[in-house]
Amino acid sequence: MSFDLRFTKGQGTGNDFVLFSDPDGDTELTPTQIAAVCDRRFGVGADGVIRAVRSRNLEAGADALAEDPEATWFMDYWNSDGTVSEMCGNGIRVYVAYLLDQGLAELPPGGTIAIGTRAGVRRVTRATNGFQADLGVWRLDGGEPLVRARALPVARPGLGIDVGNPHVVVALADDSELESLDLGYQPVLDPAPEAGANIEFVVPAEPLVEDGVGRIRMRVHERGSGETLSCGTGAVASALAVRYWAGANAPDDWRVQVPGGVLGVRMHRADDGEHVSLSGPAELVYDGVLSLA
């Protein structure tokens, strides 16, 4: 038996998603269906699927409402291989743009909306050129595993960082090393984390800091999706790692160049610790209907 899925295709700096509205939580796609939707040859094609569901109608949404009763919408995010993910920095901006487009929420310029995710509640602010998402308190996590990647001659140490989902950031020597990587193959971590990790490879710009803003380039292999044109939480983790390596005088504002564009990262203090925010564009590309078995 098949059914029609009404969807919207969206993207943020080339990180693309299939979004659909299911406020009551009646349409739960299987991992096989999600992988089929995301297939770039036989499906719509995307790095992940996002379901817009009211928090009260999803088991995972109960924690979001307990944390913040204003988080009435939950971002139910799945990677392109059908595995569930805790958070997506580009995805949450596109998700908010989708809620506004569908008339499911209202958000004036400068306004903020609370969104439930499996990493906790995240607050998204509407800006003149897109959206800014407060990704909450970050932490060093996962140690310094060795990272092996195809076309990288020698294994390099990485830095484990958690921003609601796990990352390992690797510093490279120059642009040629970054460009020569073959991220069609999954890099290998030693030791390998049980839940896996997103792996970012970064190169500092020259100079690293210009007009008080740090600048880096990044490529990423996302857990469950492979290489993508952009990873929002990966850009955040990369900026945090380079600031950590650079020392106490490093700036709190960063511009991260990814293959799909440029993202802004800002670190700021709050009562519960240091938060990190991600800013960038969000575009809804087209609507469609897909017949699913």
N, C-alpha and C positions, 0 to 999 in steps of 0.2 A: 504494500500500500504506500503510495507517495503523497506528499503534501507540498504546497507552495510556500516558500520562505520569501517574504518581502524583506529586502535588505537595502542598506546604503553602503557604498564603498567610500572610505575616507582614508586620508593619509596625513602624516606629520613628518616633514623632512624626509619623505620617501618611505617611512615605516608605514605600511598600509594594512588596513583592517576591513573586515566585513562586520557591519553592525546591524542588529535587528532588535525590534522592540517586543518585549514579552513582560509587561508590567505585572501580570498575575503569576508568572512562573509556570506557565502551562506547556511551554515548548522547550524541552531540554534536549539539545542535540547530543548524539553519542560522539565519542572520540573519532569513530570512523567517519561519521557525517562531517565533522569539523575538518578533518584532514581532506575530505573530498571537496568541500567548499573552498579550502585554501589552495588546492592544487592549481598551479599556474597554467597547466595545459588542458586539464579536463574539468576544472571548476572555475570559480570567479578569480581566484588568485589573491593571496594575502599572506601577511606574516602572522595573522591571528584573527580570531573571531571574538567579538564583544557583544554580550547580551545585556540589554537594558532591562533590568528587573527591579521591582520595588523591594527594598531590603526586608520588609516584613514578610515577603513571600518566598524567601530563600533562607535555608538553614544558616549559611555563612553570614547572612545579613543581620542575624540577631546580635552578633558581637559588635557589628558596626553601630546599630541603634543603641546598644548599651554604652558604647563609647561616646556617641554623639547622636542624640535624638533627631538632629537636623539632617542626618545622613539617610534620607528617605530613599535615595536611589543607590543601587549597588552595581558596580562594574564587574560583571561576570566574564573574566578574560581567559581565553584558551589559546595556547600556541598552535602553530600551523600543523604540528604532528598530532594534535588531539590531546596533548597533555595540558593540565591546568597550570596557571601561573599566578603568583601572588599579586603582581603589580606590573604596570607598564606606563612609563613616563610619557611617551608620545601618545599612547593609547588613551590615557585619561583626558588629555586635552581634546582629542578627536571625539571622545565619548561625550564630553560636555557640549561640544559644538553640535553633536547629534541630538542630544536632549533638547537643546534650544530650537533646532531646526524642526523637530517633530512636535513642538509645543508641549513637551513633557515637563519643562522647567523654564523659569525666567531668570535672566541674569543681566542687569544693566552694566554698562561700562564701569569698571572699578568695583563691581560687586563680587561677592565670593559665595561659592556653593560647596557644601560638604558632600563627598562621594565615598560610599563604602567600598572597600577593597579587601582582599584576603590578607593584605599587609596592614590593615587598619584604615581608619578614616583619613582621607586626604582632602585638603581644601584647595579649590581651584578658583583663581581670580581672573576676571575678564579684562584684558589689556587692549590697547589700541591696535596692536599688530598680532593678536593671538591670545594665548592664555598662559598664566603662570601657575604652576602646581607646587604647593608646599609638600614635599615628600617626607617631612617629619625628621626625626632624629636619626642620624647615621651612626655607624660604628665600624671599627676595624673588626673583621671576623674572617676566620679561615686561614690565618697564618700567611706564609710566604711560599706557596707551592711552586715547584718547577713547572714551566710550561713549554711543551714541545708543539711546534706548528710546522706544517708543510712549507718548505722553502725558507725556513728559519734555520740556519746551519747549526746553531748551538742552542740548547735549552736555556731559557731565561727565567729568573725568579719573578714571580708575580706578587701582588699585594691583595689580600682578601678584604673586601669591603661589602657591608650589608646596608642597603638603602630600602629595605622592605623585601628585596629579593637578593640573591647572592651574586657577587661579581669577583673576578680576579683580573687585575689590571697589570699589564706588562709594558715596561718602557723600552722603546727601540731607539737605535742610534740616529737614524735619519729617515728622510722621506723614501729613499730607495728601498730600505728594509720594509717599510710599511707597505709600499706599493707592490713589492714582490711576493708578499704572503699569499698563499693559496688557501683561503678560508672556505673553499668548497669542501674541505676535509675538516672534521672536528678536531681542534687542538686537544692535546692530552695533558691532564693535570696529574702531578705526582707530589703528594698523595692526592687521590681523586676524592672529592667530597661526595658523600652519600647521595645528596640530592642534586648533584651537578652544579654548574655555575655558568653565568654569562662571562665571556672572556673578551676583554678589550685590549687592543694594542694601540699605544699612544706615542706621539712624537711631539716634543715641545716646539713651538714656533721660535723664530729668531728675529728679534729678542723675545724672550718668554713673556715679559710684561711690557705692555704699551699703554700709556695713559691710565695706569692703575688697573688695567684689566689683563688677566692671564690668558694666554692663547695656546691651544693645542689642536692637533689633528688626531682622529681616531678611526679605527675600523673595529668591527665587532663580530663575533660568532655567538649568536644567541642560543641559549639552551632551549631546545624544542623547535627552533626555527631555522638554524643555520646562519650564514652571513646575511645581514640585512643592511639596507642603505642608512639606517639610523637606529639607535637605541637610546631612549631618553634616560632611563635609569643608568645605562652604561656611560652616557656622557657625564652624568652626575658623578658616578664612581670614578671616572677617569680624572675629572677635575679635582676631586678630593684626593686621589692618589698623588697627582703631580704636586698639589699644594703641600701634602704631607712630606714628599721627598724634598721639596724646595726649602722647607724650614719656616721659621717663625715670621719672617718678613714677607712671606708670599701673600698675594691679595686674596680677597674673598669673592671677587667677581671674575667670572671666566667666560670665554667664548670658545665653544667646542665645534670645530669643523668636522662634519661627517660627510660621507659620500652624497647624502641627500640634502645637504644644506648646513645651516649654522644654528646652534642652540645656545641659550644663555643659562649659566649656572651661578647661583649666589648662595653663599653660606651666611647664616645670621643666627644670633643667639636668642634663646627663648628660656622660659622658666624651667623647662624639662631637659634642657641641653641645647646643643647646636643643631639647628635645622638646616636643610639644604633645599633650595627651590630650583625648578626647571622652567624655563620660558621658551616659547617657540610658536610657530604657526600651527593651525589645524584646518584642513580643507576637506569638505565633503565633495566627492568627485561625481558620483552618479547614483541613482536608485535603480533597482531591478527586482525581478522575481525569478527564483530558482526552484525548480522541481527537485525534491529530495526523496529518495527511497527510504 
